[in-house]
Amino acid sequence: MKVIDTPRTNKIGNMVAYISPFGQCYREYVIPYTPTSPAQRRMRGIFGSTSRGWGLNLTELQREHWDATALQVPSYPSLSQYSHLSGQQLCVMINSTLRCVGQAPVNEPPALVVFSPNPVNELTIDYDQAGNVRLLLAVGAVVEDIMLYGQAPCSAGRMKKRRVNYLGLVGPATNGQCDITAPYTARFGQPSPGQKIFIVTCQMKNGWKAQDHLASAIVPPRPLLGDQLSNQESKVETAPATGTPKSQPAPAPVS
Protein backbone atom coordinates (compact mmCIF):
# COMPACT_ATOMS: atom_id res chain seq x y z
CA MET A 1 0.00 0.00 0.00
CA LYS A 2 1.11 3.56 -0.65
CA VAL A 3 1.93 5.79 2.34
CA ILE A 4 3.22 9.29 2.92
CA ASP A 5 6.61 8.78 4.57
CA THR A 6 10.29 9.49 4.15
CA PRO A 7 11.98 7.42 1.41
CA ARG A 8 13.15 4.08 2.80
CA THR A 9 13.71 0.48 1.74
CA ASN A 10 14.32 -2.99 3.24
CA LYS A 11 12.61 -4.78 6.13
CA ILE A 12 11.09 -2.82 9.02
CA GLY A 13 9.56 -5.11 11.64
CA ASN A 14 7.00 -7.29 9.91
CA MET A 15 6.77 -4.93 6.94
CA VAL A 16 8.97 -4.34 3.87
CA ALA A 17 9.42 -0.82 2.55
CA TYR A 18 10.07 -0.20 -1.15
CA ILE A 19 9.86 2.57 -3.72
CA SER A 20 7.26 2.07 -6.45
CA PRO A 21 6.49 4.25 -9.49
CA PHE A 22 3.71 5.81 -7.39
CA GLY A 23 5.79 6.64 -4.30
CA GLN A 24 6.70 5.08 -0.95
CA CYS A 25 4.95 1.74 -0.35
CA TYR A 26 4.84 -1.01 2.28
CA ARG A 27 3.95 -4.68 2.08
CA GLU A 28 3.78 -7.51 4.58
CA TYR A 29 6.94 -9.56 5.07
CA VAL A 30 6.53 -13.19 4.03
CA ILE A 31 8.99 -16.08 3.95
CA PRO A 32 10.03 -16.88 0.36
CA TYR A 33 8.37 -20.01 -0.98
CA THR A 34 10.39 -23.10 -1.82
CA PRO A 35 11.39 -23.09 -5.51
CA THR A 36 9.73 -25.74 -7.61
CA SER A 37 10.97 -25.27 -11.18
CA PRO A 38 14.29 -26.83 -12.25
CA ALA A 39 15.75 -23.41 -13.07
CA GLN A 40 14.90 -22.06 -9.61
CA ARG A 41 16.37 -25.08 -7.86
CA ARG A 42 19.52 -24.87 -9.97
CA MET A 43 20.16 -21.19 -9.19
CA ARG A 44 19.33 -21.68 -5.50
CA GLY A 45 21.89 -24.50 -5.37
CA ILE A 46 24.52 -22.44 -7.20
CA PHE A 47 24.08 -19.50 -4.85
CA GLY A 48 24.21 -21.65 -1.71
CA SER A 49 27.27 -23.71 -2.70
CA THR A 50 29.13 -20.59 -3.86
CA SER A 51 28.45 -18.84 -0.58
CA ARG A 52 29.68 -21.84 1.42
CA GLY A 53 32.80 -21.99 -0.75
CA TRP A 54 33.94 -18.65 0.69
CA GLY A 55 34.89 -20.36 3.93
CA LEU A 56 35.67 -23.87 2.65
CA ASN A 57 37.59 -23.43 -0.61
CA LEU A 58 39.51 -20.16 -0.25
CA THR A 59 42.66 -19.34 1.67
CA GLU A 60 43.04 -16.30 3.89
CA LEU A 61 45.23 -14.59 1.27
CA GLN A 62 42.61 -15.15 -1.40
CA ARG A 63 39.92 -13.67 0.84
CA GLU A 64 42.08 -10.57 1.32
CA HIS A 65 42.38 -10.24 -2.48
CA TRP A 66 38.59 -10.37 -2.82
CA ASP A 67 38.19 -7.75 -0.06
CA ALA A 68 40.64 -5.41 -1.79
CA THR A 69 38.90 -5.78 -5.16
CA ALA A 70 35.47 -5.26 -3.63
CA LEU A 71 36.46 -1.77 -2.50
CA GLN A 72 36.57 -0.77 -6.18
CA VAL A 73 33.10 -2.14 -6.98
CA PRO A 74 30.05 0.00 -6.10
CA SER A 75 26.84 -1.67 -5.05
CA TYR A 76 23.49 -1.35 -6.79
CA PRO A 77 22.08 2.12 -6.01
CA SER A 78 19.38 2.34 -3.36
CA LEU A 79 17.60 5.65 -2.80
CA SER A 80 20.24 7.27 -5.08
CA GLN A 81 23.02 6.13 -2.72
CA TYR A 82 25.93 3.80 -3.40
CA SER A 83 28.04 1.65 -1.13
CA HIS A 84 30.71 -1.05 -1.62
CA LEU A 85 30.35 -4.80 -1.66
CA SER A 86 32.15 -7.04 0.79
CA GLY A 87 34.67 -9.56 -0.44
CA GLN A 88 32.26 -12.44 0.10
CA GLN A 89 29.45 -10.67 -1.75
CA LEU A 90 31.72 -9.99 -4.72
CA CYS A 91 32.98 -13.58 -4.74
CA VAL A 92 29.44 -14.96 -4.71
CA MET A 93 28.34 -12.54 -7.45
CA ILE A 94 31.23 -13.38 -9.81
CA ASN A 95 31.16 -17.15 -9.33
CA SER A 96 27.36 -17.38 -9.45
CA THR A 97 27.40 -15.60 -12.80
CA LEU A 98 30.15 -17.86 -14.15
CA ARG A 99 28.37 -21.03 -13.07
CA CYS A 100 25.06 -19.75 -14.42
CA VAL A 101 26.50 -19.55 -17.97
CA GLY A 102 28.32 -22.88 -17.60
CA GLN A 103 31.85 -21.64 -16.87
CA ALA A 104 34.17 -22.75 -14.08
CA PRO A 105 34.33 -20.68 -10.86
CA VAL A 106 37.51 -18.86 -9.83
CA ASN A 107 39.34 -18.50 -6.52
CA GLU A 108 41.06 -15.23 -7.37
CA PRO A 109 39.14 -12.06 -8.27
CA PRO A 110 39.28 -11.34 -12.03
CA ALA A 111 40.57 -8.03 -13.32
CA LEU A 112 38.07 -5.23 -13.74
CA VAL A 113 36.49 -5.01 -17.20
CA VAL A 114 35.61 -1.95 -19.28
CA PHE A 115 32.71 -2.98 -21.52
CA SER A 116 32.10 -1.75 -25.04
CA PRO A 117 28.64 -0.42 -25.97
CA ASN A 118 25.94 -3.07 -26.02
CA PRO A 119 25.59 -4.24 -29.66
CA VAL A 120 21.97 -5.37 -29.24
CA ASN A 121 19.32 -3.11 -30.80
CA GLU A 122 15.58 -3.53 -31.32
CA LEU A 123 13.43 -6.65 -31.16
CA THR A 124 11.43 -7.70 -34.23
CA ILE A 125 8.51 -10.15 -34.21
CA ASP A 126 7.09 -11.77 -37.32
CA TYR A 127 5.82 -15.16 -38.55
CA ASP A 128 7.49 -17.95 -40.46
CA GLN A 129 5.95 -19.94 -43.33
CA ALA A 130 4.30 -22.36 -40.87
CA GLY A 131 2.55 -19.47 -39.07
CA ASN A 132 4.65 -19.65 -35.89
CA VAL A 133 5.95 -16.56 -34.11
CA ARG A 134 9.58 -15.70 -34.78
CA LEU A 135 11.67 -13.44 -32.47
CA LEU A 136 14.66 -11.68 -34.02
CA LEU A 137 17.20 -9.50 -32.21
CA ALA A 138 19.22 -6.98 -34.18
CA VAL A 139 22.83 -7.58 -33.07
CA GLY A 140 25.98 -5.80 -34.20
CA ALA A 141 29.60 -6.82 -33.68
CA VAL A 142 29.77 -8.98 -30.52
CA VAL A 143 32.91 -8.68 -28.38
CA GLU A 144 31.83 -10.23 -25.06
CA ASP A 145 29.31 -12.92 -24.14
CA ILE A 146 25.73 -11.62 -24.00
CA MET A 147 23.32 -13.07 -21.44
CA LEU A 148 19.70 -13.31 -22.59
CA TYR A 149 16.73 -12.83 -20.25
CA GLY A 150 13.04 -12.94 -21.09
CA GLN A 151 9.69 -12.21 -19.47
CA ALA A 152 6.53 -14.20 -20.02
CA PRO A 153 4.13 -12.64 -22.58
CA CYS A 154 2.09 -9.89 -20.95
CA SER A 155 -0.46 -7.21 -21.75
CA ALA A 156 0.42 -4.75 -24.50
CA GLY A 157 -0.32 -1.89 -22.10
CA ARG A 158 2.51 -2.76 -19.74
CA MET A 159 5.37 -0.28 -20.09
CA LYS A 160 7.93 -1.75 -17.64
CA LYS A 161 9.34 -5.23 -17.23
CA ARG A 162 8.75 -7.17 -14.02
CA ARG A 163 10.43 -10.56 -13.56
CA VAL A 164 12.76 -11.88 -16.22
CA ASN A 165 14.23 -15.38 -16.45
CA TYR A 166 17.63 -16.39 -17.78
CA LEU A 167 17.31 -18.08 -21.18
CA GLY A 168 20.95 -18.61 -22.17
CA LEU A 169 23.66 -16.84 -24.14
CA VAL A 170 22.89 -14.99 -27.36
CA GLY A 171 23.99 -17.13 -30.29
CA PRO A 172 25.71 -16.07 -33.51
CA ALA A 173 23.95 -13.54 -35.71
CA THR A 174 23.05 -14.01 -39.37
CA ASN A 175 22.80 -10.87 -41.50
CA GLY A 176 22.81 -8.75 -38.35
CA GLN A 177 19.95 -10.66 -36.69
CA CYS A 178 19.89 -13.39 -34.04
CA ASP A 179 16.95 -15.79 -33.81
CA ILE A 180 15.96 -16.23 -30.14
CA THR A 181 12.68 -18.02 -30.82
CA ALA A 182 13.83 -21.46 -29.60
CA PRO A 183 15.00 -20.48 -26.06
CA TYR A 184 12.02 -18.17 -25.55
CA THR A 185 9.29 -20.56 -26.65
CA ALA A 186 10.94 -23.44 -24.78
CA ARG A 187 10.46 -21.46 -21.55
CA PHE A 188 7.19 -19.58 -22.14
CA GLY A 189 5.55 -21.19 -25.17
CA GLN A 190 4.13 -19.47 -28.23
CA PRO A 191 2.88 -15.93 -27.50
CA SER A 192 -0.50 -14.78 -28.80
CA PRO A 193 -1.14 -11.82 -31.11
CA GLY A 194 -1.45 -8.55 -29.23
CA GLN A 195 0.80 -9.57 -26.32
CA LYS A 196 3.99 -7.69 -25.47
CA ILE A 197 7.35 -9.39 -25.04
CA PHE A 198 10.22 -7.94 -22.97
CA ILE A 199 13.79 -9.06 -23.66
CA VAL A 200 16.78 -8.05 -21.51
CA THR A 201 20.38 -8.52 -22.61
CA CYS A 202 23.52 -8.04 -20.52
CA GLN A 203 27.17 -8.25 -21.53
CA MET A 204 29.31 -10.61 -19.45
CA LYS A 205 33.05 -11.20 -19.26
CA ASN A 206 34.93 -13.18 -16.59
CA GLY A 207 31.91 -12.95 -14.29
CA TRP A 208 31.55 -9.16 -14.56
CA LYS A 209 28.24 -7.90 -15.91
CA ALA A 210 27.50 -4.65 -17.72
CA GLN A 211 24.29 -2.63 -17.58
CA ASP A 212 21.09 -4.23 -18.82
CA HIS A 213 19.65 -3.39 -22.21
CA LEU A 214 15.86 -3.60 -22.57
CA ALA A 215 14.00 -4.33 -25.80
CA SER A 216 10.29 -4.95 -26.28
CA ALA A 217 7.81 -5.54 -29.08
CA ILE A 218 4.15 -6.45 -29.56
CA VAL A 219 3.20 -9.64 -31.38
CA PRO A 220 1.50 -8.62 -34.66
CA PRO A 221 -1.74 -10.20 -35.92
CA ARG A 222 -1.42 -13.51 -37.72
CA PRO A 223 -1.43 -13.18 -41.50
CA LEU A 224 -4.46 -14.56 -43.29
CA LEU A 225 -4.13 -17.78 -45.25
CA GLY A 226 -5.04 -15.99 -48.49
CA ASP A 227 -2.29 -13.44 -47.91
CA GLN A 228 0.28 -16.19 -47.40
CA LEU A 229 -0.80 -17.99 -50.57
CA SER A 230 -0.72 -14.79 -52.61
CA ASN A 231 2.75 -13.97 -51.34
CA GLN A 232 3.99 -17.41 -52.25
CA GLU A 233 2.36 -17.30 -55.69
CA SER A 234 3.84 -13.89 -56.40
CA LYS A 235 7.30 -15.34 -55.85
CA VAL A 236 6.78 -18.16 -58.34
CA GLU A 237 7.93 -17.18 -61.81
CA THR A 238 6.01 -18.78 -64.69
CA ALA A 239 8.23 -20.35 -67.35
CA PRO A 240 7.72 -19.12 -70.96
CA ALA A 241 5.96 -21.48 -73.41
CA THR A 242 8.42 -23.47 -75.51
CA GLY A 243 5.99 -25.42 -77.81
CA THR A 244 5.88 -24.68 -81.54
CA PRO A 245 2.77 -22.78 -82.68
CA LYS A 246 0.23 -24.63 -84.76
CA SER A 247 -0.02 -23.77 -88.47
CA GLN A 248 -2.96 -21.56 -89.35
CA PRO A 249 -4.90 -21.83 -92.63
CA ALA A 250 -4.30 -19.13 -95.21
CA PRO A 251 -7.06 -16.51 -95.52
CA ALA A 252 -9.51 -16.99 -98.33
CA PRO A 253 -9.05 -14.66 -101.33
CA VAL A 254 -11.37 -11.74 -101.57
CA SER A 255 -13.55 -11.76 -104.71
C-alpha distance (Angstrom), angle and dihedral (degrees) to the residues before:
residue distance angle dihedral
M1 . . .
K2 3.79 . .
V3 3.82 118.5 .
I4 3.78 137.2 176.7
D5 3.80 104.2 -114.4
T6 3.77 142.8 120.4
P7 3.83 114.0 -72.5
R8 3.80 110.5 -86.7
T9 3.80 140.8 149.3
N10 3.83 140.6 -166.1
K11 3.81 130.6 45.4
I12 3.80 121.1 -29.1
G13 3.80 112.0 -179.1
N14 3.79 107.7 -56.7
M15 3.81 92.2 -18.8
V16 3.82 133.4 79.0
A17 3.79 119.5 -143.1
Y18 3.81 120.9 -150.6
I19 3.78 140.4 160.5
S20 3.81 115.4 -113.3
P21 3.82 129.3 -177.0
F22 3.81 86.7 -96.3
G23 3.81 98.0 51.1
Q24 3.81 138.8 -93.4
C25 3.81 113.0 -3.1
Y26 3.81 139.1 177.8
R27 3.78 132.2 -155.2
E28 3.78 134.5 -179.6
Y29 3.80 116.8 -90.5
V30 3.80 112.9 -116.2
I31 3.80 131.5 177.4
P32 3.82 110.9 -106.1
Y33 3.79 112.7 -104.3
T34 3.79 121.1 -114.5
P35 3.83 110.6 -93.1
T36 3.77 115.0 -111.7
S37 3.80 107.0 178.6
P38 3.83 119.6 84.3
A39 3.81 91.5 -119.4
Q40 3.82 92.1 53.6
R41 3.79 92.9 47.8
R42 3.80 91.1 47.8
M43 3.81 94.7 52.2
R44 3.82 92.1 42.9
G45 3.81 88.9 53.7
I46 3.81 92.7 46.7
F47 3.79 92.4 50.6
G48 3.81 94.0 46.9
S49 3.81 96.8 46.7
T50 3.82 91.7 45.1
S51 3.78 91.3 51.7
R52 3.81 91.9 49.7
G53 3.80 89.9 48.6
W54 3.82 89.8 66.7
G55 3.79 90.0 74.7
L56 3.81 100.3 27.6
N57 3.80 106.6 41.2
L58 3.81 105.8 30.3
T59 3.78 130.9 76.6
E60 3.78 123.8 -133.2
L61 3.82 90.9 -105.3
Q62 3.79 91.1 52.8
R63 3.80 90.9 50.6
E64 3.81 89.4 52.9
H65 3.82 89.5 52.7
W66 3.80 90.6 52.7
D67 3.82 90.8 48.4
A68 3.80 91.6 51.5
T69 3.81 92.8 48.8
A70 3.80 92.4 46.7
L71 3.81 90.4 61.8
Q72 3.82 87.7 67.8
V73 3.81 94.8 50.9
P74 3.83 118.3 81.1
S75 3.77 119.5 -146.9
Y76 3.79 126.0 -120.4
P77 3.83 107.9 -73.9
S78 3.79 117.2 -101.9
L79 3.80 119.2 -172.6
S80 3.85 87.5 -10.0
Q81 3.81 90.5 -59.5
Y82 3.79 129.2 118.5
S83 3.77 132.4 -155.9
H84 3.82 135.8 171.2
L85 3.77 129.5 -95.5
S86 3.77 122.5 -120.1
G87 3.77 120.2 -117.5
Q88 3.80 92.1 -104.8
Q89 3.80 92.6 49.5
L90 3.80 91.3 51.1
C91 3.81 91.8 46.8
V92 3.80 91.9 51.1
M93 3.82 92.0 46.2
I94 3.82 94.9 50.5
N95 3.80 97.3 42.8
S96 3.81 94.2 42.3
T97 3.80 89.4 54.8
L98 3.81 92.4 47.7
R99 3.79 93.2 49.4
C100 3.79 91.6 44.9
V101 3.84 91.1 61.1
G102 3.82 92.4 41.6
Q103 3.81 100.1 -100.5
A104 3.79 127.7 131.2
P105 3.84 119.0 -96.6
V106 3.80 121.4 -115.0
N107 3.80 133.0 -135.8
E108 3.79 95.9 -155.2
P109 3.81 123.0 59.1
P110 3.83 111.6 -104.5
A111 3.78 120.6 -124.2
L112 3.78 117.5 -89.2
V113 3.80 114.7 -91.7
V114 3.81 129.7 -141.2
F115 3.80 106.4 -152.5
S116 3.78 125.8 -145.8
P117 3.82 119.2 -129.9
N118 3.78 113.8 -68.1
P119 3.84 106.9 -95.9
V120 3.82 94.1 -154.5
N121 3.81 116.0 105.4
E122 3.79 132.5 171.1
L123 3.79 130.0 -15.4
T124 3.81 119.4 -120.9
I125 3.81 125.1 -163.0
D126 3.79 123.9 -165.4
Y127 3.82 140.1 137.8
D128 3.77 132.4 -95.9
Q129 3.82 126.1 -137.6
A130 3.83 91.0 -85.8
G131 3.82 91.3 55.8
N132 3.82 96.0 -109.3
V133 3.79 122.9 138.1
R134 3.79 115.4 -100.3
L135 3.85 123.1 -160.3
L136 3.80 117.1 -156.2
L137 3.80 126.6 -176.0
A138 3.79 119.2 -158.2
V139 3.82 104.5 -131.3
G140 3.79 128.8 179.9
A141 3.79 128.8 -165.8
V142 3.83 107.8 -26.4
V143 3.82 117.1 -145.8
E144 3.82 102.8 163.4
D145 3.80 133.4 29.3
I146 3.81 112.9 -80.8
M147 3.80 119.3 -145.6
L148 3.81 115.0 -145.6
Y149 3.82 123.2 -145.9
G150 3.79 128.2 178.5
Q151 3.79 139.4 -171.3
A152 3.78 125.2 -143.2
P153 3.84 114.0 -98.5
C154 3.79 110.0 -81.2
S155 3.79 141.6 175.0
A156 3.80 117.1 -53.9
G157 3.80 89.2 -127.0
R158 3.79 94.4 64.7
M159 3.80 110.8 106.1
K160 3.84 101.2 -177.3
K161 3.77 132.2 50.7
R162 3.79 120.3 -117.3
R163 3.81 119.3 -175.2
V164 3.78 119.8 2.7
N165 3.81 127.1 -170.1
Y166 3.79 128.0 -146.5
L167 3.81 111.0 -106.6
G168 3.82 102.3 175.4
L169 3.79 138.9 -93.1
V170 3.79 121.6 -38.9
G171 3.79 108.9 -102.6
P172 3.80 128.9 -139.7
A173 3.79 118.0 -58.7
T174 3.80 126.0 -124.0
N175 3.81 117.0 -152.8
G176 3.80 89.6 -13.3
Q177 3.82 94.6 -52.6
C178 3.80 132.2 99.8
D179 3.80 120.4 -155.6
I180 3.83 109.3 -136.1
T181 3.80 96.0 168.5
A182 3.83 96.2 108.9
P183 3.86 99.0 54.9
Y184 3.81 92.3 41.0
T185 3.80 98.1 48.8
A186 3.81 91.1 42.1
R187 3.82 88.3 61.2
F188 3.82 103.5 33.4
G189 3.80 106.6 13.9
Q190 3.78 127.8 -130.6
P191 3.83 112.9 -28.5
S192 3.80 120.5 -133.8
P193 3.80 126.3 -120.9
G194 3.79 112.5 -85.1
Q195 3.81 95.7 28.4
K196 3.80 122.2 119.7
I197 3.79 123.4 -128.1
F198 3.82 123.8 -155.9
I199 3.80 119.4 -157.7
V200 3.83 123.5 -173.3
T201 3.80 123.0 -166.1
C202 3.80 127.5 -171.4
Q203 3.79 129.9 -175.6
M204 3.81 115.5 -126.3
K205 3.79 132.6 -169.8
N206 3.82 126.8 167.5
G207 3.80 90.2 -17.2
W208 3.82 95.1 -52.1
K209 3.80 115.9 120.8
A210 3.80 128.7 -153.9
Q211 3.79 127.1 -147.6
D212 3.79 118.7 -61.9
H213 3.78 121.5 -102.0
L214 3.82 116.6 -150.1
A215 3.79 125.1 -152.7
S216 3.80 128.1 172.8
A217 3.79 139.5 176.1
I218 3.80 139.6 173.2
V219 3.79 120.0 -118.6
P220 3.83 107.3 -113.0
P221 3.82 123.2 -134.0
R222 3.78 116.5 -81.7
P223 3.80 113.6 -98.1
L224 3.78 116.2 -111.2
L225 3.78 118.9 -107.0
G226 3.81 91.1 -118.2
D227 3.80 90.8 54.0
Q228 3.80 91.3 52.0
L229 3.80 92.3 49.3
S230 3.80 92.5 47.7
N231 3.79 91.2 49.8
Q232 3.78 91.2 50.7
E233 3.81 92.8 46.3
S234 3.78 91.8 49.5
K235 3.79 89.2 57.5
V236 3.80 93.5 53.3
E237 3.78 111.7 91.3
T238 3.82 115.6 -148.7
A239 3.81 113.9 -130.7
P240 3.85 116.4 -124.2
A241 3.83 117.6 -106.5
T242 3.80 112.3 -96.1
G243 3.87 100.7 -177.1
T244 3.81 120.2 112.8
P245 3.81 114.4 -106.9
K246 3.77 117.9 -109.8
S247 3.82 118.0 -107.6
Q248 3.78 114.1 -102.5
P249 3.82 123.7 -145.4
A250 3.78 117.0 -105.6
P251 3.82 115.5 -103.7
A252 3.76 116.2 -98.8
P253 3.83 115.4 -104.7
V254 3.74 116.8 -101.4
S255 3.82 113.9 -118.6
